[in-house]
């Protein structure tokens, strides 16, 4: 049954590409987090929240679009999250195994007063 071999190969390729994508998203999220600074005004008011950002990058890792999809936004927190993305650019280039010319991922940026 030669078709079974091809089916297994397709499943393996899909599993491999999903793993590459998940590892890449993890790398992108960590890079974003490393540039996040809690705004002093929000900290002094003890404002907390999570800003969910949708980020699109090109093959070389440069940000081409960033938008917030958070329902309840605090302007200072949203600005700080978007600023972190701008500072993190360029991100690591899209892996060769991923064939798209751009890549969109979502990152939650959480601000909590300790």
Secondary structure by P-SEA (a helix, b strand, c coil): caaaaaaaaaaaaaaaaaaaaaaaaaaaaaaaaaaccccaaaaaacbbbbbbbbbbbcccccccccccccccccaaaaaaaaaaaaaacccccccccccccbbbbbbbbbbbcc
